[in-house]
Amino acid sequence: MAGRTVTRADLAEAVFREIGLSRKESADLVESVLGLISDALARGEPVKISSFGSFSARMKGQRVGRNPKTGEEVPILPRRVLVFRASHVLKDRINDSLAPAGPDEGPGTAAEAGRPDEPAVS
């Protein structure tokens, strides 16, 4: 299941191929979009991308950790952490990629497959 990691260069190449912008314009577009997302998160604003998911920054309070070597208690300072919550559309797409390929395999209806909103497959 391990695959290749998608990079900024891969995203720019996809924009180049599918939209038709030059390679430089494609790379600039990807950088601009990622910059807008990063800036919004740095300001504490949530970012919602339809059919993909939402990103937000949340605060984690101070807590006590332990040094694994010595067992000594070490304070862990409060900090903001990035949280990603996938949309149901993305979750469904990921889970559908695990579904059996053949028509005779698996559940016969979408409801049996745990997707009651979709029409039955015959």
TORMARDREN-684807 format. One record per residue: chain; residue in one letter; x, y, z of N, C-alpha, C in turn; residue number from 0. Coordinates in steps of 0.05 Angstrom, whole numbers, plus 32768, in hexadecimal, padded with zeros to 4 digits. Atoms other than C-alpha are relative to their C-alpha. Layout:
// residues N
<atom unit="A" code="a" n_east="X" n_north="Y" n_up="Z" ca_east="X" ca_north="Y" ca_up="Z" c_east="X" c_north="Y" c_up="Z" pos="NUM"/>
...
END
This chain:
// residues 122
<atom unit="A" code="m" n_east="8010" n_north="7FE8" n_up="8000" ca_east="8000" ca_north="8000" ca_up="8000" c_east="8011" c_north="8019" c_up="8000" pos="0"/>
<atom unit="A" code="a" n_east="7FEE" n_north="7FE8" n_up="8000" ca_east="803C" ca_north="802E" ca_up="8008" c_east="8004" c_north="800A" c_up="7FE4" pos="1"/>
<atom unit="A" code="g" n_east="7FFD" n_north="7FF4" n_up="801B" ca_east="8040" ca_north="805D" ca_up="7FCE" c_east="8014" c_north="8017" c_up="8002" pos="2"/>
<atom unit="A" code="r" n_east="7FEE" n_north="7FE9" n_up="8001" ca_east="8068" ca_north="8099" ca_up="7FB9" c_east="7FF3" c_north="8018" c_up="800C" pos="3"/>
<atom unit="A" code="t" n_east="800A" n_north="7FE7" n_up="7FF4" ca_east="8060" ca_north="80DA" ca_up="7FDF" c_east="7FFB" c_north="8015" c_up="7FEB" pos="4"/>
<atom unit="A" code="v" n_east="8006" n_north="7FEA" n_up="8013" ca_east="803E" ca_north="8112" ca_up="7FB8" c_east="800D" c_north="8019" c_up="800A" pos="5"/>
<atom unit="A" code="t" n_east="7FF1" n_north="7FE8" n_up="7FF8" ca_east="8069" ca_north="8150" ca_up="7FB9" c_east="7FF5" c_north="8019" c_up="7FF3" pos="6"/>
<atom unit="A" code="r" n_east="8008" n_north="7FE7" n_up="800D" ca_east="8061" ca_north="8199" ca_up="7FA6" c_east="8005" c_north="7FFF" c_up="7FE2" pos="7"/>
<atom unit="A" code="a" n_east="7FFA" n_north="8003" n_up="801C" ca_east="8083" ca_north="8189" ca_up="7F65" c_east="7FEC" c_north="7FEF" c_up="7FF1" pos="8"/>
<atom unit="A" code="d" n_east="8015" n_north="8011" n_up="800C" ca_east="8050" ca_north="8152" ca_up="7F57" c_east="7FE6" c_north="8010" c_up="7FFC" pos="9"/>
<atom unit="A" code="l" n_east="8018" n_north="7FEF" n_up="8002" ca_east="8017" ca_north="8183" ca_up="7F64" c_east="8003" c_north="8014" c_up="7FE9" pos="10"/>
<atom unit="A" code="a" n_east="7FFB" n_north="7FED" n_up="8016" ca_east="8036" ca_north="81B7" ca_up="7F36" c_east="8000" c_north="7FF2" c_up="7FE5" pos="11"/>
<atom unit="A" code="e" n_east="8000" n_north="800F" n_up="8019" ca_east="8041" ca_north="8182" ca_up="7F00" c_east="7FE3" c_north="7FF9" c_up="7FF8" pos="12"/>
<atom unit="A" code="a" n_east="801C" n_north="8007" n_up="8006" ca_east="7FF7" ca_north="816D" ca_up="7F05" c_east="7FF2" c_north="8019" c_up="7FF6" pos="13"/>
<atom unit="A" code="v" n_east="800D" n_north="7FE7" n_up="800A" ca_east="7FE1" ca_north="81B6" ca_up="7EFD" c_east="800A" c_north="8006" c_up="7FE4" pos="14"/>
<atom unit="A" code="f" n_east="7FF5" n_north="7FFC" n_up="801B" ca_east="8010" ca_north="81BC" ca_up="7EC1" c_east="7FF2" c_north="7FEE" c_up="7FEB" pos="15"/>
<atom unit="A" code="r" n_east="800C" n_north="8013" n_up="8013" ca_east="7FF3" ca_north="817D" ca_up="7EA0" c_east="7FE2" c_north="8005" c_up="7FFC" pos="16"/>
<atom unit="A" code="e" n_east="801D" n_north="8000" n_up="8002" ca_east="7FAA" ca_north="8187" ca_up="7EB0" c_east="7FF4" c_north="801C" c_up="7FFA" pos="17"/>
<atom unit="A" code="i" n_east="800A" n_north="7FE5" n_up="8005" ca_east="7FA1" ca_north="81D3" ca_up="7EAD" c_east="800D" c_north="800D" c_up="7FE8" pos="18"/>
<atom unit="A" code="g" n_east="7FF3" n_north="7FF5" n_up="8017" ca_east="7FD4" ca_north="81E5" ca_up="7E7A" c_east="8011" c_north="8019" c_up="8005" pos="19"/>
<atom unit="A" code="l" n_east="7FEE" n_north="7FEA" n_up="7FFA" ca_east="7FFA" ca_north="821B" ca_up="7E9F" c_east="801C" c_north="7FF8" c_up="7FFB" pos="20"/>
<atom unit="A" code="s" n_east="7FE4" n_north="8006" n_up="8002" ca_east="8044" ca_north="8220" ca_up="7E96" c_east="800A" c_north="7FF2" c_up="801A" pos="21"/>
<atom unit="A" code="r" n_east="7FF6" n_north="800D" n_up="7FE8" ca_east="806F" ca_north="81F8" ca_up="7EC7" c_east="8005" c_north="8015" c_up="8016" pos="22"/>
<atom unit="A" code="k" n_east="7FFB" n_north="7FEB" n_up="7FEC" ca_east="8084" ca_north="8239" ca_up="7EEA" c_east="7FE6" c_north="800A" c_up="800C" pos="23"/>
<atom unit="A" code="e" n_east="801A" n_north="7FF6" n_up="7FF6" ca_east="803C" ca_north="8252" ca_up="7EEE" c_east="7FF3" c_north="7FEB" c_up="8012" pos="24"/>
<atom unit="A" code="s" n_east="800C" n_north="8016" n_up="7FF0" ca_east="8026" ca_north="820E" ca_up="7F09" c_east="800D" c_north="7FFE" c_up="801B" pos="25"/>
<atom unit="A" code="a" n_east="7FF2" n_north="8000" n_up="7FE7" ca_east="805C" ca_north="820E" ca_up="7F3E" c_east="7FF9" c_north="8018" c_up="8011" pos="26"/>
<atom unit="A" code="d" n_east="8008" n_north="7FE7" n_up="7FF2" ca_east="804A" ca_north="8256" ca_up="7F51" c_east="7FE4" c_north="7FFD" c_up="800C" pos="27"/>
<atom unit="A" code="l" n_east="801B" n_north="8003" n_up="7FF7" ca_east="8001" ca_north="8244" ca_up="7F56" c_east="7FFF" c_north="7FED" c_up="8019" pos="28"/>
<atom unit="A" code="v" n_east="7FFF" n_north="8013" n_up="7FEA" ca_east="800F" ca_north="8208" ca_up="7F84" c_east="800B" c_north="800E" c_up="8019" pos="29"/>
<atom unit="A" code="e" n_east="7FF4" n_north="7FF2" n_up="7FE9" ca_east="803C" ca_north="8233" ca_up="7FB0" c_east="7FED" c_north="8015" c_up="800B" pos="30"/>
<atom unit="A" code="s" n_east="8013" n_north="7FEC" n_up="7FF7" ca_east="8007" ca_north="826A" ca_up="7FB3" c_east="7FEA" c_north="7FF3" c_up="8011" pos="31"/>
<atom unit="A" code="v" n_east="8016" n_north="800D" n_up="7FF1" ca_east="7FD0" ca_north="823A" ca_up="7FC9" c_east="800A" c_north="7FF6" c_up="801B" pos="32"/>
<atom unit="A" code="l" n_east="7FF4" n_north="800B" n_up="7FE7" ca_east="7FFD" ca_north="8218" ca_up="7FFD" c_east="8007" c_north="8017" c_up="8013" pos="33"/>
<atom unit="A" code="g" n_east="7FFA" n_north="7FE8" n_up="7FEF" ca_east="8013" ca_north="825D" ca_up="8016" c_east="7FE7" c_north="800B" c_up="800D" pos="34"/>
<atom unit="A" code="l" n_east="8019" n_north="7FF6" n_up="7FF5" ca_east="7FCB" ca_north="8274" ca_up="801E" c_east="7FF6" c_north="7FEE" c_up="8017" pos="35"/>
<atom unit="A" code="i" n_east="8009" n_north="8013" n_up="7FEB" ca_east="7FBA" ca_north="8235" ca_up="8046" c_east="8012" c_north="8003" c_up="8019" pos="36"/>
<atom unit="A" code="s" n_east="7FED" n_north="7FFD" n_up="7FEA" ca_east="7FF9" ca_north="823C" ca_up="8071" c_east="7FFB" c_north="801A" c_up="8010" pos="37"/>
<atom unit="A" code="d" n_east="8005" n_north="7FE6" n_up="7FF3" ca_east="7FEC" ca_north="8286" ca_up="807F" c_east="7FE7" c_north="8000" c_up="8011" pos="38"/>
<atom unit="A" code="a" n_east="8019" n_north="8001" n_up="7FF1" ca_east="7FA4" ca_north="8279" ca_up="8094" c_east="8003" c_north="7FF0" c_up="8019" pos="39"/>
<atom unit="A" code="l" n_east="7FFC" n_north="8011" n_up="7FE9" ca_east="7FB8" ca_north="8242" ca_up="80C3" c_east="8012" c_north="800E" c_up="8015" pos="40"/>
<atom unit="A" code="a" n_east="7FEE" n_north="7FF1" n_up="7FEE" ca_east="7FF0" ca_north="826D" ca_up="80E1" c_east="7FF0" c_north="8016" c_up="800F" pos="41"/>
<atom unit="A" code="r" n_east="8010" n_north="7FEC" n_up="7FF3" ca_east="7FBB" ca_north="82A2" ca_up="80F0" c_east="7FEA" c_north="7FF4" c_up="8012" pos="42"/>
<atom unit="A" code="g" n_east="8014" n_north="800E" n_up="7FEF" ca_east="7F90" ca_north="826D" ca_up="8113" c_east="7FE6" c_north="7FFC" c_up="7FF2" pos="43"/>
<atom unit="A" code="e" n_east="8018" n_north="8003" n_up="800F" ca_east="7F5C" ca_north="826B" ca_up="80DC" c_east="7FFD" c_north="7FE3" c_up="7FF5" pos="44"/>
<atom unit="A" code="p" n_east="8003" n_north="801B" n_up="800C" ca_east="7F3F" ca_north="8227" ca_up="80C7" c_east="7FFF" c_north="8002" c_up="7FE2" pos="45"/>
<atom unit="A" code="v" n_east="8000" n_north="8002" n_up="801D" ca_east="7F46" ca_north="8212" ca_up="807E" c_east="7FEF" c_north="7FE8" c_up="7FF8" pos="46"/>
<atom unit="A" code="k" n_east="8012" n_north="8015" n_up="8009" ca_east="7F0E" ca_north="81EA" ca_up="805E" c_east="8002" c_north="7FFD" c_up="7FE2" pos="47"/>
<atom unit="A" code="i" n_east="7FFF" n_north="8005" n_up="801D" ca_east="7F17" ca_north="81CA" ca_up="801A" c_east="7FEA" c_north="7FEC" c_up="7FFA" pos="48"/>
<atom unit="A" code="s" n_east="8018" n_north="8010" n_up="8005" ca_east="7ED5" ca_north="81AE" ca_up="8000" c_east="8009" c_north="7FE5" c_up="7FF4" pos="49"/>
<atom unit="A" code="s" n_east="7FFC" n_north="801C" n_up="8009" ca_east="7ED5" ca_north="8162" ca_up="7FF4" c_east="801C" c_north="7FF6" c_up="8006" pos="50"/>
<atom unit="A" code="f" n_east="7FE5" n_north="8009" n_up="7FF8" ca_east="7F1B" ca_north="815D" ca_up="8012" c_east="8003" c_north="7FFF" c_up="801E" pos="51"/>
<atom unit="A" code="g" n_east="7FFE" n_north="8000" n_up="7FE3" ca_east="7F1C" ca_north="8172" ca_up="805B" c_east="8005" c_north="801C" c_up="800A" pos="52"/>
<atom unit="A" code="s" n_east="7FFB" n_north="7FE6" n_up="7FF3" ca_east="7F2B" ca_north="81A9" ca_up="808C" c_east="8019" c_north="7FFE" c_up="8011" pos="53"/>
<atom unit="A" code="f" n_east="7FE8" n_north="7FFD" n_up="7FF0" ca_east="7F6B" ca_north="81C0" ca_up="80AD" c_east="7FFA" c_north="8015" c_up="8016" pos="54"/>
<atom unit="A" code="s" n_east="8002" n_north="7FEC" n_up="7FEB" ca_east="7F6D" ca_north="81E5" ca_up="80EF" c_east="8017" c_north="7FFE" c_up="8013" pos="55"/>
<atom unit="A" code="a" n_east="7FEC" n_north="8000" n_up="7FEB" ca_east="7F9E" ca_north="81F8" ca_up="8125" c_east="7FF2" c_north="8001" c_up="801B" pos="56"/>
<atom unit="A" code="r" n_east="800C" n_north="8000" n_up="7FE5" ca_east="7F8C" ca_north="81E8" ca_up="816D" c_east="8016" c_north="8001" c_up="8015" pos="57"/>
<atom unit="A" code="m" n_east="7FED" n_north="7FFE" n_up="7FEA" ca_east="7FAE" ca_north="81F5" ca_up="81AF" c_east="8001" c_north="7FE6" c_up="8010" pos="58"/>
<atom unit="A" code="k" n_east="7FFC" n_north="8016" n_up="7FED" ca_east="7FCB" ca_north="81BD" ca_up="81D9" c_east="800C" c_north="800D" c_up="8019" pos="59"/>
<atom unit="A" code="g" n_east="7FF7" n_north="7FF5" n_up="7FE6" ca_east="7FD4" ca_north="81CF" ca_up="8222" c_east="801B" c_north="7FF5" c_up="8009" pos="60"/>
<atom unit="A" code="q" n_east="7FE7" n_north="800A" n_up="7FF4" ca_east="8013" ca_north="81C7" ca_up="824B" c_east="7FFA" c_north="7FE6" c_up="800E" pos="61"/>
<atom unit="A" code="r" n_east="8002" n_north="801A" n_up="7FF2" ca_east="801E" ca_north="8181" ca_up="8266" c_east="801B" c_north="7FF7" c_up="8009" pos="62"/>
<atom unit="A" code="v" n_east="7FE7" n_north="800B" n_up="7FF6" ca_east="8053" ca_north="8158" ca_up="8288" c_east="8006" c_north="7FE7" c_up="7FF0" pos="63"/>
<atom unit="A" code="g" n_east="7FF6" n_north="8017" n_up="800E" ca_east="807B" ca_north="8127" ca_up="825E" c_east="8017" c_north="7FF3" c_up="8010" pos="64"/>
<atom unit="A" code="r" n_east="7FEA" n_north="800D" n_up="7FF3" ca_east="80B3" ca_north="80F8" ca_up="8271" c_east="8017" c_north="7FFB" c_up="7FEC" pos="65"/>
<atom unit="A" code="n" n_east="7FE8" n_north="8007" n_up="8010" ca_east="80FA" ca_north="80F0" ca_up="8257" c_east="8001" c_north="7FE2" c_up="8000" pos="66"/>
<atom unit="A" code="p" n_east="8000" n_north="801D" n_up="8001" ca_east="80FA" ca_north="80A8" ca_up="823F" c_east="8019" c_north="7FF2" c_up="800C" pos="67"/>
<atom unit="A" code="k" n_east="7FE7" n_north="800C" n_up="7FF5" ca_east="8142" ca_north="809C" ca_up="8254" c_east="8002" c_north="8002" c_up="801E" pos="68"/>
<atom unit="A" code="t" n_east="7FFC" n_north="7FFC" n_up="7FE3" ca_east="8141" ca_north="80B9" ca_up="829A" c_east="7FE6" c_north="7FFE" c_up="8010" pos="69"/>
<atom unit="A" code="g" n_east="8019" n_north="8000" n_up="7FF2" ca_east="80F7" ca_north="80B9" ca_up="82AB" c_east="7FF9" c_north="801A" c_up="800D" pos="70"/>
<atom unit="A" code="e" n_east="8004" n_north="7FE6" n_up="7FF4" ca_east="80FE" ca_north="8101" ca_up="82C0" c_east="7FE8" c_north="800E" c_up="7FF3" pos="71"/>
<atom unit="A" code="e" n_east="8016" n_north="7FF1" n_up="800A" ca_east="80C0" ca_north="812C" ca_up="82BA" c_east="800A" c_north="8019" c_up="7FF1" pos="72"/>
<atom unit="A" code="v" n_east="7FF9" n_north="7FE9" n_up="8010" ca_east="80C5" ca_north="8161" ca_up="8284" c_east="7FE7" c_north="800F" c_up="7FF8" pos="73"/>
<atom unit="A" code="p" n_east="8018" n_north="7FF1" n_up="8008" ca_east="8092" ca_north="8199" ca_up="8279" c_east="8000" c_north="8003" c_up="7FE1" pos="74"/>
<atom unit="A" code="i" n_east="8004" n_north="7FFC" n_up="801D" ca_east="8077" ca_north="819B" ca_up="8232" c_east="7FEE" c_north="8019" c_up="7FFE" pos="75"/>
<atom unit="A" code="l" n_east="800D" n_north="7FE6" n_up="8001" ca_east="8063" ca_north="81E3" ca_up="8222" c_east="7FE7" c_north="7FFF" c_up="7FEE" pos="76"/>
<atom unit="A" code="p" n_east="8017" n_north="7FFE" n_up="8011" ca_east="8020" ca_north="81F7" ca_up="8204" c_east="8008" c_north="8006" c_up="7FE3" pos="77"/>
<atom unit="A" code="r" n_east="7FF9" n_north="7FFB" n_up="801C" ca_east="8020" ca_north="81F8" ca_up="81B8" c_east="7FE7" c_north="7FFC" c_up="7FEF" pos="78"/>
<atom unit="A" code="r" n_east="8015" n_north="8005" n_up="8013" ca_east="7FF4" ca_north="81FA" ca_up="817B" c_east="8008" c_north="7FE8" c_up="7FEF" pos="79"/>
<atom unit="A" code="v" n_east="7FFB" n_north="8017" n_up="8011" ca_east="7FED" ca_north="81BB" ca_up="8152" c_east="7FED" c_north="8001" c_up="7FE8" pos="80"/>
<atom unit="A" code="l" n_east="8010" n_north="8001" n_up="8018" ca_east="7FD2" ca_north="81B1" ca_up="810C" c_east="7FEF" c_north="7FE7" c_up="8000" pos="81"/>
<atom unit="A" code="v" n_east="8013" n_north="8016" n_up="8001" ca_east="7F94" ca_north="8186" ca_up="8104" c_east="7FF4" c_north="7FFF" c_up="7FE4" pos="82"/>
<atom unit="A" code="f" n_east="800D" n_north="8004" n_up="801A" ca_east="7F79" ca_north="8169" ca_up="80C3" c_east="7FE9" c_north="7FED" c_up="8005" pos="83"/>
<atom unit="A" code="r" n_east="8018" n_north="8011" n_up="7FFE" ca_east="7F33" ca_north="814D" ca_up="80C0" c_east="7FF6" c_north="7FFB" c_up="7FE3" pos="84"/>
<atom unit="A" code="a" n_east="8008" n_north="8007" n_up="801B" ca_east="7F22" ca_north="8128" ca_up="807F" c_east="7FE2" c_north="8002" c_up="7FFD" pos="85"/>
<atom unit="A" code="s" n_east="801D" n_north="7FFF" n_up="8005" ca_east="7EDE" ca_north="8134" ca_up="805F" c_east="7FF6" c_north="7FE4" c_up="7FFB" pos="86"/>
<atom unit="A" code="h" n_east="800C" n_north="801B" n_up="8005" ca_east="7EAE" ca_north="80FA" ca_up="8058" c_east="8005" c_north="7FF8" c_up="7FE3" pos="87"/>
<atom unit="A" code="v" n_east="7FFB" n_north="8007" n_up="801C" ca_east="7EB9" ca_north="80FE" ca_up="800C" c_east="801B" c_north="7FF4" c_up="7FFD" pos="88"/>
<atom unit="A" code="l" n_east="7FE4" n_north="800B" n_up="8001" ca_east="7F04" ca_north="80F2" ca_up="8014" c_east="8001" c_north="7FE5" c_up="800E" pos="89"/>
<atom unit="A" code="k" n_east="8000" n_north="8019" n_up="7FF1" ca_east="7EF8" ca_north="80BC" ca_up="8048" c_east="7FF4" c_north="7FEA" c_up="7FEF" pos="90"/>
<atom unit="A" code="d" n_east="800E" n_north="8013" n_up="8012" ca_east="7EC7" ca_north="8099" ca_up="8019" c_east="8012" c_north="7FF7" c_up="7FE9" pos="91"/>
<atom unit="A" code="r" n_east="7FEE" n_north="8007" n_up="8017" ca_east="7EF8" ca_north="809D" ca_up="7FDF" c_east="8016" c_north="7FEE" c_up="8008" pos="92"/>
<atom unit="A" code="i" n_east="7FEA" n_north="8010" n_up="7FF6" ca_east="7F30" ca_north="8080" ca_up="8008" c_east="7FF6" c_north="7FE4" c_up="8006" pos="93"/>
<atom unit="A" code="n" n_east="800B" n_north="801A" n_up="7FF9" ca_east="7F04" ca_north="8048" ca_up="8022" c_east="7FF6" c_north="7FF0" c_up="7FE8" pos="94"/>
<atom unit="A" code="d" n_east="8009" n_north="800D" n_up="8019" ca_east="7EE6" ca_north="803A" ca_up="7FDD" c_east="8017" c_north="7FF3" c_up="7FF1" pos="95"/>
<atom unit="A" code="s" n_east="7FE9" n_north="800B" n_up="800E" ca_east="7F2C" ca_north="802E" ca_up="7FC3" c_east="8008" c_north="7FE4" c_up="800B" pos="96"/>
<atom unit="A" code="l" n_east="7FFB" n_north="801A" n_up="7FF4" ca_east="7F2E" ca_north="7FF1" ca_up="7FF1" c_east="7FEB" c_north="7FEB" c_up="7FF9" pos="97"/>
<atom unit="A" code="a" n_east="8016" n_north="8011" n_up="8007" ca_east="7EED" ca_north="7FD4" ca_up="7FD6" c_east="8008" c_north="7FEB" c_up="7FEB" pos="98"/>
<atom unit="A" code="p" n_east="7FFB" n_north="8015" n_up="8015" ca_east="7EEE" ca_north="7F93" ca_up="7FAD" c_east="7FFA" c_north="800B" c_up="7FE4" pos="99"/>
<atom unit="A" code="a" n_east="8003" n_north="7FF6" n_up="801B" ca_east="7EF4" ca_north="7F9E" ca_up="7F62" c_east="7FE9" c_north="7FF2" c_up="7FF1" pos="100"/>
<atom unit="A" code="g" n_east="8013" n_north="8010" n_up="8010" ca_east="7EC5" ca_north="7F67" ca_up="7F49" c_east="7FE4" c_north="8005" c_up="8009" pos="101"/>
<atom unit="A" code="p" n_east="801C" n_north="7FFB" n_up="7FFA" ca_east="7E79" ca_north="7F6E" ca_up="7F45" c_east="7FF4" c_north="7FEA" c_up="8012" pos="102"/>
<atom unit="A" code="d" n_east="800B" n_north="8015" n_up="7FF0" ca_east="7E6E" ca_north="7F2B" ca_up="7F68" c_east="800C" c_north="8000" c_up="801D" pos="103"/>
<atom unit="A" code="e" n_east="7FF3" n_north="7FFF" n_up="7FE6" ca_east="7E99" ca_north="7F3E" ca_up="7FA4" c_east="7FF4" c_north="8016" c_up="8011" pos="104"/>
<atom unit="A" code="g" n_east="8008" n_north="7FEB" n_up="7FEE" ca_east="7E85" ca_north="7F66" ca_up="7FE1" c_east="7FE2" c_north="8003" c_up="8002" pos="105"/>
<atom unit="A" code="p" n_east="801C" n_north="7FFA" n_up="7FFB" ca_east="7E42" ca_north="7F83" ca_up="7FF6" c_east="7FF2" c_north="8006" c_up="7FE5" pos="106"/>
<atom unit="A" code="g" n_east="800E" n_north="7FFB" n_up="8019" ca_east="7E0B" ca_north="7F88" ca_up="7FC2" c_east="7FF4" c_north="801B" c_up="7FFD" pos="107"/>
<atom unit="A" code="t" n_east="800C" n_north="7FE5" n_up="8002" ca_east="7DF0" ca_north="7FCD" ca_up="7FD4" c_east="8012" c_north="8013" c_up="800E" pos="108"/>
<atom unit="A" code="a" n_east="7FF0" n_north="7FEB" n_up="7FF3" ca_east="7E0E" ca_north="800E" ca_up="7FE9" c_east="7FFA" c_north="8001" c_up="801E" pos="109"/>
<atom unit="A" code="a" n_east="8007" n_north="8000" n_up="7FE3" ca_east="7DE7" ca_north="800A" ca_up="802B" c_east="800E" c_north="7FEA" c_up="800F" pos="110"/>
<atom unit="A" code="e" n_east="7FF2" n_north="8016" n_up="7FF3" ca_east="7E06" ca_north="7FC6" ca_up="803A" c_east="801E" c_north="8007" c_up="8002" pos="111"/>
<atom unit="A" code="a" n_east="7FE4" n_north="7FF8" n_up="7FFF" ca_east="7E4A" ca_north="7FE5" ca_up="802B" c_east="8005" c_north="8017" c_up="8013" pos="112"/>
<atom unit="A" code="g" n_east="7FFD" n_north="7FEA" n_up="7FED" ca_east="7E3D" ca_north="801B" ca_up="805F" c_east="7FFD" c_north="801B" c_up="7FF4" pos="113"/>
<atom unit="A" code="r" n_east="8004" n_north="7FE6" n_up="800D" ca_east="7E2B" ca_north="8051" ca_up="802D" c_east="7FE3" c_north="8003" c_up="7FF8" pos="114"/>
<atom unit="A" code="p" n_east="801D" n_north="7FFF" n_up="8006" ca_east="7DDF" ca_north="805A" ca_up="8033" c_east="7FF8" c_north="8016" c_up="7FEE" pos="115"/>
<atom unit="A" code="d" n_east="8008" n_north="7FEA" n_up="8011" ca_east="7DDF" ca_north="809B" ca_up="800C" c_east="8003" c_north="7FFA" c_up="7FE2" pos="116"/>
<atom unit="A" code="e" n_east="7FFC" n_north="8006" n_up="801C" ca_east="7DF5" ca_north="807A" ca_up="7FCC" c_east="7FEB" c_north="7FED" c_up="7FF6" pos="117"/>
<atom unit="A" code="p" n_east="8014" n_north="8013" n_up="800B" ca_east="7DC6" ca_north="8055" ca_up="7F9D" c_east="800B" c_north="7FE4" c_up="8000" pos="118"/>
<atom unit="A" code="a" n_east="7FF8" n_north="801D" n_up="8000" ca_east="7DC7" ca_north="8009" ca_up="7F9E" c_east="800C" c_north="7FF9" c_up="7FE6" pos="119"/>
<atom unit="A" code="v" n_east="7FF2" n_north="800A" n_up="8018" ca_east="7DF4" ca_north="7FE5" ca_up="7F6D" c_east="7FF4" c_north="7FE5" c_up="7FF9" pos="120"/>
<atom unit="A" code="s" n_east="800B" n_north="801A" n_up="8007" ca_east="7DD4" ca_north="7FAC" ca_up="7F46" c_east="8011" c_north="7FF2" c_up="7FEC" pos="121"/>
END
